[in-house]
Amino acid sequence: MSVLSQTVSYFTNYRDNIPKDVELLKFLTSSKYKYEVEQIRNVKTKQEKDALKCKLPAITPSGLFHTKRKVENLVQHSGLIQIDIDGKDNPHLNMAETKELLTQVEQVCFCAYSVSGNGLFALVPILHPHRHKEHFLALEDDFNYDFNIVIDKSCKDVTRLRGYSYDENYYINENALVYEGLAEPKQLALQQLKKVHIEPINECDNFYKSLEIISSNCIDITGSNEQWFTILCGIANEYGQGGRGYAHIVSQYSDLYDSDRCDADYSRALSTNYSYGIGTFYHYFNQSVVMKPP
């Protein structure tokens, strides 16, 4: 069976958050909204394009979700990562030539123009679906190094939507190779944290030991967005501005981690009056870490 002949989650538009089921291949190759796509490609302003795009249906090509489109509601990973190549990020590219290039990449199983017609998207099967983010970051490096192509960082999010598009000359490779590249977790952590100032802390402190366990074992304790924010509030209330670096260490293994987002959320945590203390961090840390006997 084709890797594209599987069920993923479908949403009636970009604002819809209640998933339904759809066959991936049928969605990708459907001409149902061809007229709407042509309208989008003919309007002149970004504002007009965005207003029309948000009315189109969308899917989560990386997985099947239940109840709501949230990481913790992932039922089954599709084994696919989407790659989004935007014209604004790659002004040096000719998209027709780039599309032809993508058809020569053995790991690309699907490729087509995006809804605007000014970019491309592709799907790549991956070896370890549970390591979605590490595969994506390796792909990001490979595309940059091998082809001088910048791919959209947002696709490292397993819940990332893929809006409907129409391309009568879409490309399918039923025999695409599985992508095996993985970003090395410890190297990744160093890259993400190299510009973050870490306040010195006593090595005997339990918090320091907890950070060491998180970093050395690549553990994500953040959970849902709400849980993540309460953890940041606990760190902010305990360490103030000096805890910003700790927030990055704690957050770095979330599938949704982004340095700018983490900074913004930590600044918000500093400015709130929520009473979460450092005990909130320890509560979720202890839930996430299974201590092995000596």
C-alpha positions, 0 to 999 in steps of 0.5 A: 500500500502507498504511504500516501494511502492512509488516514490523516486528520481533516479540518473544514478550514484553518480555524476549525480545530475538530479533526475528521478523517480523510485519506491523504492521497485523495485530499492531495490530488482532489480538484474540488477547490480548484476554482478557489485556488485560482482565485487566490493566485489571481488576487494581488495583495497578501491580505486578500490571499490570506482571507481566501486561504483561511476558508479552504480545508486543511489536513495534518499530513503528519498524523491522525488526531482525536478531539482536538489538534494538539500534540497530546491528542496524536493517535497515530503518526503518519510516518511523514514530514512535510516540507514547506518552501516559501518564496519569501524565504528563498528569493534566489529560487526559481520554483519551477526549477526547484520543483524539478529538483525535488522530483530528483530527491529519492526521499520525496514521495509527493511534491506540488505547488502551494496554494499561492503558487509562489512556493512548494510543499513536499512530503518525506517518509521518515524512519522514526516517527516518534523522533519527528523533530530530530528528523525535521532538523536534519532535513532542514540542515540537508536542504540548506547545505545540499541545495541552498534551500530554506524550509519553513521551521514551523513544519517541525510541529507534528500538528502543523496544518497543510492547507488545500492546494491544486497542482494538476502536475503534482509529483508522486513517487510510490517508491520513495526512500525512507529518510534516516537522518537525525539531528544529534540531540546534544548537538541540537541542544548546544545550537539552540542554547549557544546564545542563551545566558545561563546564570551560575547555580550551585551544583548541589542544588536539586534544580541543577541536577534536574536540568542535567537529567533533562539535558543528558536524557533529552526529556520533555516535561512540558506537556500541553501549552497550559502545563508548559506555561505553568512550568515557566511561571514557576521558574520565573517566580523562583529565579526571575530574569536569571531563570530565562536560560533555565526555561530554554533548557527545560523547554528544548525537547518539546516538539513545539520548542522555538527559541523566540516563542520560549523567550516570549512566553518566559517574558509573559510569565515574568509579567503575570501574577500567577502564584506557581512556584518551583514546586510546579517544575518538580511536580511535572519533572517527577511525572516525566522522569523514571528514576532507575535503580542503581 
